[in-house]
């Protein structure tokens, strides 16, 4: 059953980095009663992420960078190991992920394959994330990577053995959801 939802008020709480709105809405329940609720929704746009893998060396390319929200929530260094990712910024997901891959990792990938899409935190964030995988080889390395200076990115590029990466999930060294999802995907699909 598709619920009947009527938005009655929208208030912008912050329009600094992204947009935080307080939305009041009426929601018709299955029994026909109407409930009024208010929720905050953070709109940062949609994004894309990619896991680069090499079948010959059985390695994956990941990044490490400082993430303030993790630092505020108990990550002592604030550093997080992740798959390459970025916001679409008006691009389609495939163009976005090609651009981000080169900027962050230094690899110019040819064939990217979308494997799924997901809402990552649907209780409070509007973002849909598009998930990609692509094979890489040493000859695809065209730059150092590390992100863009004007975006104040300070990204370390990591090449990790797939078995080690899977172990890093278990040990808690990898705690990023999108990264865990893509690593598990290539394992479940027996790609590596």
FIZA-347838 format. One record per residue: residue in three letters; x, y, z of N, C-alpha, C, O, CB in turn. Coordinates in pm, whole numbers, padded with zeros to 5 digits. Atoms other than C-alpha are relative to their C-alpha. Glycine has a CB too. Example, Ala and Ser with C-alpha at 12.3 -4.5 7.8 and 13.67 -1.06 7.14 Angstrom:
BEGIN
 rest    n.u    n.v    n.w   ca.u   ca.v   ca.w    c.u    c.v    c.w    o.u    o.v    o.w   cb.u   cb.v   cb.w
  ALA  00089 -00119  00000  01230 -00450  00780  00090  00120  00000  00194  00118  00066 -00099  00003  00125
  SER -00082 -00119 -00006  01367 -00106  00714 -00077  00109  00073 -00026  00220  00090  00041  00046 -00142
This chain:
BEGIN
 rest    n.u    n.v    n.w   ca.u   ca.v   ca.w    c.u    c.v    c.w    o.u    o.v    o.w   cb.u   cb.v   cb.w
  UNK  00083 -00118  00000  00000  00000  00000  00088  00125  00000  00184  00135  00077 -00095 -00001  00121
  UNK -00072 -00127  00005  00128  00346 -00090 -00069  00096  00096 -00188  00122  00084  00003  00059 -00145
  UNK  00062 -00090 -00097  00073  00586  00199 -00038  00134 -00064  00022  00178 -00162  00093  00024  00118
  UNK  00043 -00133  00042 -00110  00916  00151  00075  00100  00087  00056  00104  00208 -00157  00018  00012
  UNK -00082 -00097 -00073  00132  01194  00250 -00029  00139 -00055 -00032  00159 -00177  00152 -00035 -00011
  UNK  00022 -00138  00040  00061  01566  00246  00095  00088  00082  00086  00093  00205 -00149  00043  00021
  UNK -00092 -00091 -00068  00340  01813  00327 -00074  00129  00030 -00130  00192 -00060  00129  00027 -00087
  UNK  00073 -00119 -00042  00193  02100  00526  00091  00120  00027  00046  00234  00024 -00081 -00030  00124
  UNK -00091 -00111 -00025  00505  02306  00605  00145 -00047 -00019  00181 -00159  00018 -00022  00057  00144
  UNK -00143  00026  00015  00873  02320  00514  00076  00123  00046  00051  00235  00001  00037 -00037 -00148
  UNK -00080 -00109 -00055  01122  02530  00707  00148 -00033 -00020  00193 -00142  00017 -00032  00023  00152
  UNK -00144  00021  00017  01489  02567  00612  00069  00038  00130  00062  00153  00175  00057  00085 -00122
  UNK -00072 -00022 -00125  01697  02529  00928  00144  00043 -00025  00202  00119  00053 -00003 -00126  00085
  UNK -00137 -00036  00035  02036  02558  00758  00018 -00016 -00150 -00030 -00112 -00211  00103 -00089  00078
  UNK -00034  00005  00142  02158  02632  00407  00147  00040 -00013  00184  00121 -00097 -00093  00095 -00086
  UNK -00141 -00035 -00008  02528  02648  00488  00082 -00085 -00097  00121 -00037 -00204  00053 -00017  00143
  UNK -00077  00090  00086  02713  02350  00340 -00095 -00074 -00093 -00076 -00078 -00214  00084 -00101  00085
  UNK  00112  00060  00073  02402  02158  00234 -00128  00053  00064 -00122  00149  00141  00005 -00158  00005
  UNK  00127 -00056 -00048  02032  02208  00316 -00064 -00094  00103 -00085 -00213  00077 -00097  00024 -00117
  UNK  00071  00072 -00104  01868  02098  00640 -00139  00062  00013 -00153  00181  00041  00077  00004  00136
  UNK  00138 -00047 -00004  01489  02123  00635 -00076 -00069  00114 -00050 -00185  00146 -00071 -00025 -00135
  UNK  00098  00059 -00091  01222  02068  00899 -00130 -00008 -00079 -00184  00094 -00122 -00016  00085  00134
  UNK  00119  00022  00081  00923  01917  00721 -00111 -00052  00091 -00094 -00150  00163  00029 -00101 -00115
  UNK  00120  00046 -00071  00578  01887  00878 -00094 -00058 -00105 -00117  00002 -00210 -00069  00117  00083
  UNK  00084  00068  00098  00346  01643  00705 -00110 -00079  00070 -00099 -00117  00187  00084 -00093 -00088
  UNK  00109  00087 -00044  00022  01453  00742  00016 -00133 -00069  00041 -00140 -00190 -00140  00063 -00029
  UNK -00021  00136  00049  00044  01078  00701 -00126 -00080  00031 -00163 -00096  00148  00127 -00066  00064
  UNK  00120  00080 -00021 -00267  00866  00649  00041 -00145  00022  00102 -00208 -00065 -00098  00014 -00122
  UNK -00035  00138 -00037 -00227  00531  00825 -00097 -00098 -00066 -00198 -00058 -00123 -00001 -00017  00154
  UNK  00084  00104  00062 -00375  00202  00706 -00142  00000  00053 -00236 -00031 -00021  00061 -00136  00023
  UNK  00135  00000 -00058 -00669  00237  00944 -00080  00126 -00037 -00194  00141  00007  00008 -00011  00152
  UNK  00068 -00120  00045 -00757  00573  00781  00024  00122  00087 -00011  00234  00049 -00144 -00026 -00009
  UNK -00026 -00115 -00087 -00649  00789  01072  00118  00082 -00055  00206  00029 -00122  00030 -00047  00147
  UNK -00104 -00091  00050 -00430  01090  00997  00090  00039  00116  00043  00081  00222 -00062  00127 -00067
  UNK -00099 -00035 -00101 -00113  01150  01193  00084  00115 -00053  00126  00113 -00169  00090 -00123  00037
  UNK -00087 -00111  00038  00085  01477  01185  00137 -00024  00063  00148 -00050  00183 -00060  00138  00044
  UNK -00136  00021 -00048  00461  01443  01214  00090  00112 -00053  00061  00174 -00155  00053 -00138 -00044
  UNK -00106 -00091  00046  00766  01670  01186  00131 -00076  00003  00162 -00144  00100  00007  00130  00088
  UNK -00131  00066  00009  01103  01541  01073  00098  00097 -00065  00059  00183 -00144 -00009 -00135 -00080
  UNK -00105 -00075  00067  01433  01696  00974  00060 -00088 -00108  00082 -00207 -00088  00109  00046  00100
  UNK -00059  00072  00113  01577  01596  00638  00120  00080 -00051  00109  00199 -00079 -00105 -00024 -00114
  UNK -00125 -00062  00045  01934  01670  00530  00018 -00034 -00148  00028 -00151 -00184  00123 -00050  00085
  UNK -00014  00020  00145  01970  01719  00153  00139  00044 -00042  00171  00163 -00047 -00109  00079 -00078
  UNK -00136 -00030  00043  02328  01694  00037  00021 -00038 -00146  00133 -00034 -00196  00101 -00074  00087
  UNK -00010  00046  00137  02251  01572 -00314  00026 -00148 -00005  00047 -00212  00098  00109  00076 -00075
  UNK -00027  00143  00019  02303  01226 -00457  00147 -00022 -00031  00216  00071 -00071 -00088 -00058 -00112
  UNK -00141  00029  00019  02638  01053 -00488  00024 -00132 -00070 -00068 -00206 -00103  00071  00000  00132
  UNK -00042  00125  00062  02832  00769 -00642  00127 -00048  00070  00205  00032  00122  00024  00017 -00154
  UNK -00119  00060 -00060  03097  00530 -00512  00045 -00116 -00088 -00034 -00174 -00162 -00029 -00048  00145
  UNK -00054  00105  00085  03325  00276 -00676  00106 -00080  00074  00183 -00026  00154  00060  00061 -00129
  UNK -00108  00086 -00049  03541 -00019 -00580  00081 -00044 -00121  00031 -00111 -00211 -00057 -00125  00079
  UNK -00093  00044  00103  03843 -00068 -00805  00061 -00131  00044  00101 -00145  00160  00110  00107 -00027
  UNK -00056  00130 -00035  03969 -00426 -00817  00090 -00049 -00113  00071 -00015 -00229 -00112 -00103  00028
  UNK -00093  00059  00096  04251 -00615 -00988  00000 -00151  00022  00042 -00198  00127  00145  00059  00015
  UNK  00010  00145 -00012  04194 -00986 -01054  00137 -00067  00006  00154 -00167  00076 -00079 -00057 -00118
  UNK -00133  00062  00003  04563 -01060 -01124  00071  00010  00135  00129 -00087  00182  00086  00066 -00108
  UNK -00070 -00020 -00128  04698 -00911 -00800 -00091 -00025  00119 -00044 -00027  00233  00055  00140  00007
  UNK  00100  00020 -00105  04377 -00976 -00601  00002  00115  00101  00001  00094  00222  00024 -00134  00073
  UNK -00004 -00119 -00084  04385 -00619 -00471 -00117  00092 -00033 -00180  00082 -00138  00133  00074 -00018
  UNK  00101 -00104  00018  04142 -00332 -00428  00065  00134  00033  00162  00141  00108 -00126 -00026  00090
  UNK -00047 -00135 -00028  04198  00043 -00424 -00103  00068  00090 -00220  00079  00056  00023  00082 -00131
  UNK  00084 -00072 -00096  04060  00228 -00122  00068  00132  00032  00181  00157 -00009 -00023 -00085  00129
  UNK -00056 -00129 -00040  04115  00573  00023 -00007  00011  00152 -00085 -00058  00218 -00074  00119 -00069
  UNK  00008 -00032 -00143  04182  00705  00372  00000  00152  00012  00084  00221 -00046  00121 -00064  00081
  UNK  00006 -00144 -00022  04078  01052  00482 -00071  00031  00131 -00139 -00053  00188 -00072  00069 -00117
  UNK  00062 -00045 -00124  03963  01252  00782 -00148  00027 -00024 -00185  00093 -00121  00070  00127  00055
  UNK  00144 -00022  00006  03587  01249  00843 -00048  00052  00136 -00058 -00023  00232 -00076 -00131 -00039
  UNK  00037 -00064 -00126  03474  01495  01110 -00115 -00070  00074 -00103 -00092  00194 -00039  00143 -00027
  UNK  00109  00064 -00075  03140  01325  01192  00044 -00128  00073 -00007 -00157  00181 -00114 -00033 -00094
  UNK -00047  00120 -00070  03324  01000  01277  00083  00038  00121  00077 -00028  00225  00082 -00091 -00095
  UNK -00081 -00049 -00112  03566  01194  01497 -00091  00043  00115 -00063  00015  00231  00090  00118 -00045
  UNK  00095 -00046 -00102  03271  01352  01680 -00073 -00116  00066 -00127 -00101  00176 -00100  00095 -00062
  UNK  00073  00116 -00053  03123  01004  01732  00093 -00114  00040  00058 -00231  00025 -00099 -00049 -00104
  UNK -00083  00102 -00062  03418  00822  01885  00118 -00053 -00080  00198 -00129 -00025 -00082 -00111  00033
  UNK -00116  00042  00078  03667  00764  01601  00117  00090  00041  00123  00207  00003 -00027  00007 -00156
  UNK -00105 -00081 -00064  03982  00880  01785  00083  00082 -00096  00123  00194 -00063  00090 -00089  00079
  UNK -00080 -00075  00098  04173  00984  01472 -00086  00072 -00101 -00040  00167 -00165  00096 -00094 -00072
  UNK  00087 -00057  00102  03877  01070  01253  00030 -00053 -00140 -00039 -00018 -00236  00013  00149  00000
  UNK -00036  00055  00130  04046  00878  00971 -00091 -00119 -00033 -00122 -00201  00053  00150 -00042 -00003
  UNK  00090  00106  00043  03824  00646  00768  00049 -00057 -00132  00085  00016 -00224 -00144  00053 -00015
  UNK -00035  00069  00124  03909  00387  00504 -00128 -00022 -00078 -00226 -00076 -00026  00074 -00138  00027
  UNK  00122  00000  00080  03660  00408  00219  00027 -00034 -00146  00140 -00030 -00193 -00069  00134  00010
  UNK -00004  00002  00146  03583  00340 -00143 -00002  00143 -00048 -00053  00232  00022 -00118 -00083 -00060
  UNK  00005 -00131  00064  03629  00638 -00371 -00146  00038 -00019 -00228 -00046 -00058  00077 -00001 -00137
  UNK  00140 -00044  00012  03310  00847 -00375 -00006  00150 -00019  00090  00222  00008 -00081 -00042  00124
  UNK  00021 -00143  00014  03169  01186 -00455 -00144  00033 -00032 -00223 -00055 -00068  00090  00056 -00107
  UNK  00134 -00047  00032  02857  01393 -00505 -00013  00019 -00151  00085  00052 -00219 -00032  00132  00074
  UNK  00023 -00007  00145  02702  01399 -00852  00026  00139 -00057  00074  00150 -00170 -00141 -00042 -00032
  UNK -00023 -00137  00048  02719  01781 -00883 -00054  00021 -00142  00019  00071 -00229  00149  00034  00004
  UNK  00069 -00016  00129  02473  01781 -01178  00045 -00098 -00108 -00010 -00097 -00218  00020  00141 -00049
  UNK -00041  00104  00096  02658  01494 -01353 -00092 -00120  00013 -00165 -00133  00111  00148 -00042  00024
  UNK  00065  00129 -00018  02506  01157 -01422  00095 -00085  00084  00214 -00054  00092 -00033 -00068 -00139
  UNK -00084  00078 -00091  02635  00888 -01183  00128 -00055 -00064  00234 -00054  00000 -00079 -00114  00054
  UNK -00119  00058  00065  02875  00728 -01435  00107  00106 -00026  00225  00081  00000 -00040 -00067 -00132
  UNK -00098 -00106  00022  03042  01057 -01534  00061  00046  00133  00181  00072  00141 -00064  00120 -00073
  UNK -00047 -00040 -00132  03066  01154 -01167  00106 -00097  00050  00212 -00054  00096 -00116  00007  00099
  UNK -00092  00095 -00061  03237  00833 -01063  00130 -00011 -00080  00235 -00038 -00022 -00066 -00137  00012
  UNK -00126 -00004  00078  03487  00846 -01350  00086  00119  00044  00207  00106  00065 -00032  00010 -00154
  UNK -00071 -00121 -00043  03580  01203 -01248  00059 -00019  00140  00177  00009  00163 -00095  00122 -00001
  UNK -00045  00018 -00138  03602  01119 -00877  00112 -00104  00009  00204 -00088  00089 -00117 -00041  00089
  UNK -00103  00105 -00003  03809  00806 -00944  00135  00059 -00037  00235  00032  00030 -00035 -00115 -00096
  UNK -00126 -00060  00043  04073  01004 -01128  00050  00103  00102  00169  00105  00134 -00016  00067 -00137
  UNK -00040 -00101 -00098  04073  01292 -00876  00052 -00062  00129  00154 -00019  00182 -00118  00092  00031
  UNK -00035  00055 -00130  04089  01074 -00567  00108 -00108 -00005  00195 -00112  00082 -00122 -00057  00064
  UNK -00094  00113  00002  04287  00767 -00676  00111  00014 -00103  00214 -00052 -00092 -00075 -00127 -00025
  UNK -00097 -00015  00107  04475  00881 -00987 -00018 -00101 -00112  00058 -00099 -00209  00138 -00012  00056
  UNK  00025  00100  00105  04333  00592 -01193 -00106  00052 -00097 -00209  00105 -00056 -00045 -00136  00062
  UNK  00096 -00035  00104  04158  00663 -01524 -00062 -00133 -00046 -00005 -00203 -00130  00068  00079 -00120
  UNK  00064  00128  00030  03916  00370 -01545 -00081  00009 -00128 -00139  00113 -00159 -00089 -00044  00116
  UNK  00071  00003  00128  03761  00266 -01874 -00143 -00050  00019 -00239  00022 -00008  00074 -00089 -00100
  UNK  00131  00062 -00010  03475  00032 -01801 -00048 -00003  00144  00007 -00076  00227  00003 -00142 -00057
  UNK  00061  00003 -00132  03265  00107 -01494 -00134 -00069 -00012 -00204 -00056 -00113 -00015  00144  00059
  UNK  00126  00073  00003  02969 -00110 -01405 -00081  00033  00125 -00036  00011  00237  00024 -00153 -00010
  UNK  00089 -00026 -00113  02678  00002 -01190 -00055 -00134  00048 -00101 -00215 -00031 -00117  00098 -00040
  UNK  00046  00128 -00054  02584 -00281 -00954 -00128  00013  00083 -00206 -00082  00091  00109 -00061  00085
  UNK  00125 -00026 -00071  02308 -00126 -00740 -00002  00145  00046  00094  00219  00026 -00017 -00097  00121
  UNK  00011 -00132 -00061  02185  00191 -00570 -00072 -00018  00132 -00151 -00111  00149 -00074  00103 -00093
  UNK  00058  00015 -00133  02082  00249 -00210 -00011  00135  00070  00070  00225  00049  00082 -00097  00085
  UNK  00007 -00110 -00095  01961  00505  00040  00089 -00042  00117  00076 -00153  00168 -00150  00030  00047
  UNK -00095  00039 -00102  02235  00513  00302 -00046  00031  00142 -00007 -00040  00235  00131  00067 -00026
  UNK  00051 -00035 -00133  02059  00680  00596 -00139  00062 -00018 -00158  00181  00006  00097  00100  00074
  UNK  00129 -00052  00043  01692  00711  00494 -00085  00064  00110 -00186  00126  00080 -00077 -00107 -00061
  UNK  00075 -00064 -00108  01572  00825  00836  00025  00149  00009 -00054  00222  00070  00035 -00064  00131
  UNK -00030 -00142 -00014  01738  01164  00797  00070  00063 -00119  00078  00186 -00127  00085  00020  00119
  UNK -00076 -00053  00113  01934  01201  00471 -00069 -00042 -00130 -00107 -00158 -00146  00148 -00051  00003
  UNK  00071  00027  00124  01777  01227  00123  00082 -00076 -00103  00025 -00130 -00198 -00047  00129 -00060
  UNK -00093  00050  00101  02083  01095 -00067 -00027 -00145 -00044 -00050 -00234  00037  00140  00009  00053
  UNK -00011  00132  00061  02072  00799 -00305  00144 -00013 -00044  00200  00079 -00104 -00102 -00020 -00121
  UNK -00138  00025  00039  02415  00647 -00359  00001 -00107 -00108 -00059 -00213 -00093  00086 -00043  00123
  UNK -00013  00094  00112  02499  00475 -00690  00132 -00074  00017  00237 -00011  00031 -00007  00075 -00139
  UNK -00116  00084 -00027  02743  00185 -00648  00054 -00058 -00130 -00020 -00114 -00210 -00037 -00114  00098
  UNK -00068  00048  00120  02997  00093 -00917  00118 -00088  00038  00170 -00081  00150  00046  00117 -00087
  UNK -00126  00073 -00009  03283 -00150 -00965  00072  00016 -00133  00009  00041 -00236 -00023 -00151  00035
  UNK -00078 -00006  00124  03566 -00142 -01218  00134 -00069  00023  00192 -00062  00131  00021  00147 -00047
  UNK -00134  00057 -00006  03880 -00334 -01293  00101  00111 -00022  00076  00206 -00096  00018 -00114 -00106
  UNK -00108 -00096  00021  04205 -00142 -01272  00129 -00078 -00022  00142 -00194  00016  00014  00099  00120
  UNK -00135  00055  00016  04564 -00207 -01372  00098  00117  00015  00059  00233  00007  00018 -00072 -00141
  UNK -00103 -00103 -00024  04890 -00020 -01312  00007  00101 -00114  00034  00219 -00090  00136 -00066  00019
  UNK -00011 -00092  00113  04885  00129 -01664 -00114  00102 -00007 -00109  00195 -00087  00004 -00079 -00129
  UNK  00109 -00097 -00006  04560  00312 -01581  00032  00115  00096 -00045  00210  00105 -00130 -00070  00044
  UNK -00038 -00104 -00096  04741  00523 -01319  00055  00119 -00079  00161  00109 -00141  00107 -00054  00104
  UNK -00038 -00118  00078  04761  00872 -01473  00041  00118  00088  00093  00218  00038 -00114  00041 -00091
  UNK -00032 -00109 -00093  04808  01087 -01161  00019 -00059  00139 -00005 -00178  00162 -00112  00110  00000
  UNK -00022  00046 -00138  04892  01067 -00792 -00131 -00024  00074 -00137 -00109  00163  00082  00102  00076
  UNK  00124  00008 -00077  04532  01108 -00678  00012  00088  00122  00095  00178  00127 -00031 -00146  00040
  UNK -00005 -00078 -00123  04466  01249 -00335 -00107  00106  00010 -00119  00171  00114  00132  00063  00014
  UNK  00107 -00100 -00005  04174  01474 -00425  00044  00135 -00052  00159  00155 -00090 -00052  00015  00140
  UNK -00024 -00133  00051  04148  01835 -00528  00037  00098  00112 -00028  00101  00216 -00122  00051 -00076
  UNK -00045 -00100 -00098  04332  02110 -00342 -00110  00100  00030 -00130  00136  00146  00124  00074 -00053
  UNK  00104 -00100 -00021  04045  02357 -00395 -00119 -00054  00080 -00196  00023  00136 -00049  00053 -00133
  UNK  00105  00061 -00082  03807  02111 -00227  00052 -00039  00138 -00017 -00103  00217 -00058 -00123 -00071
  UNK -00066  00027 -00128  04050  02084  00066  00002 -00148  00033 -00011 -00187  00149 -00068  00077  00112
  UNK -00008  00144 -00020  04076  01710  00016  00145 -00039  00031  00239  00016 -00027 -00053 -00077 -00124
  UNK -00131  00052 -00037  04367  01526  00173 -00016 -00151  00010 -00031 -00207  00118  00053  00064  00135
  UNK  00037  00140  00011  04319  01170  00056  00124 -00086 -00024  00205 -00058 -00113 -00103 -00021 -00112
  UNK -00108  00097  00019  04563  00882  00093 -00057 -00116 -00081 -00164 -00168 -00050  00059 -00049  00138
  UNK  00044  00110  00085  04535  00614 -00177  00064 -00130  00053  00185 -00136  00075  00039  00025 -00150
  UNK -00046  00129 -00053  04561  00253 -00051 -00028 -00111 -00100 -00135 -00117 -00159 -00069 -00031  00134
  UNK  00021  00121  00079  04609 -00066 -00249  00013 -00117  00098  00119 -00138  00156  00103 -00012 -00122
  UNK  00007  00100 -00106  04506 -00358 -00029 -00042 -00135 -00059 -00128 -00142 -00147 -00099  00043  00110
  UNK  00038  00137  00036  04488 -00735 -00075 -00145 -00023  00042 -00186  00019  00150  00096 -00105  00068
  UNK  00143  00019 -00027  04122 -00844 -00090 -00023 -00075  00131 -00115 -00042  00205 -00066 -00075 -00115
  UNK  00018  00074 -00126  04162 -01094  00195  00027  00089  00120 -00044  00082  00221  00092 -00123  00004
  UNK -00030 -00094 -00107  04321 -00827  00412 -00114  00099  00017 -00152  00131  00130  00132  00074 -00029
  UNK  00111 -00095 -00008  04040 -00584  00327 -00121 -00064  00069 -00186  00001  00151 -00040  00049 -00142
  UNK  00113  00068 -00064  03778 -00841  00429  00027 -00017  00149 -00064 -00001  00231 -00025 -00137 -00066
  UNK -00037  00012 -00142  03966 -00902  00756 -00014  00134  00071 -00049  00138  00189  00145 -00052  00014
  UNK  00007 -00134 -00059  03971 -00524  00815 -00144  00037  00036 -00167  00122  00122  00058  00103 -00097
  UNK  00141 -00019 -00039  03590 -00530  00825 -00021 -00064  00138 -00081 -00003  00227 -00098 -00062 -00105
  UNK  00016  00074 -00126  03603 -00790  01103  00070  00069  00116  00018  00073  00227  00052 -00141 -00016
  UNK -00078 -00065 -00107  03869 -00602  01301 -00050  00141  00031 -00011  00199  00132  00147  00005 -00037
  UNK  00050 -00134 -00021  03684 -00272  01267  00086  00108 -00063  00058  00227 -00045 -00012  00026  00144
  UNK -00082 -00099  00069  03957 -00103  01062 -00076  00064 -00116 -00053  00179 -00151  00130 -00065 -00052
  UNK  00091 -00054  00101  03698 -00061  00786 -00139  00001  00063 -00195 -00103  00095  00003 -00086 -00134
  UNK  00132 -00016 -00063  03372  00079  00928 -00098  00075 -00090 -00211  00102 -00049  00013  00073  00132
  UNK  00084 -00077  00091  03232  00265  00627 -00098 -00092 -00072 -00058 -00191 -00133  00087  00076 -00101
  UNK  00105  00088  00055  02900  00118  00508  00015 -00024 -00149  00004 -00138 -00194 -00135  00060  00028
  UNK -00007  00019  00145  02945  00181  00135  00118 -00091 -00038  00109 -00170 -00131  00014  00136 -00072
  UNK -00118  00082  00026  03289  00020  00145 -00027 -00146  00034  00007 -00236 -00042  00120  00052  00080
  UNK  00035  00137 -00040  03166 -00285  00334 -00094 -00062 -00102 -00078 -00179 -00139 -00065 -00001  00141
  UNK  00096  00053  00097  02877 -00322  00089  00068 -00041 -00130  00038 -00147 -00184 -00109  00104 -00029
  UNK -00067  00034  00126  03104 -00315 -00218  00099 -00114  00016  00109 -00199 -00073  00072  00122 -00056
  UNK -00091  00112 -00024  03365 -00546 -00068 -00079 -00131  00009 -00039 -00233 -00049  00081  00022  00130
  UNK  00083  00120 -00010  03093 -00794  00022 -00061 -00036 -00135 -00076 -00154 -00167 -00111  00019  00104
  UNK  00056  00026  00133  02942 -00757 -00325  00099 -00078 -00086  00063 -00179 -00147 -00039  00132 -00069
  UNK -00095  00070  00089  03261 -00858 -00506  00034 -00140  00054  00070 -00228 -00024  00130  00084 -00015
  UNK -00017  00134 -00056  03301 -01151 -00266 -00119 -00088 -00034 -00101 -00201 -00080  00019  00007  00152
  UNK  00119  00079  00027  02941 -01269 -00305 -00013 -00036 -00148 -00060 -00144 -00182 -00123  00077  00045
  UNK  00004  00025  00144  02967 -01239 -00683  00121 -00078 -00050  00133 -00106 -00169 -00009  00131 -00075
  UNK -00122  00077  00029  03300 -01428 -00670  00086  00070 -00107  00145  00005 -00193 -00036 -00142 -00047
  UNK -00083 -00078  00091  03474 -01148 -00861  00145 -00007  00043  00235 -00016 -00040 -00047  00147 -00006
  UNK -00136  00017 -00058  03777 -01169 -00628 -00008 -00104  00109  00094 -00135  00172  00057  00136  00057
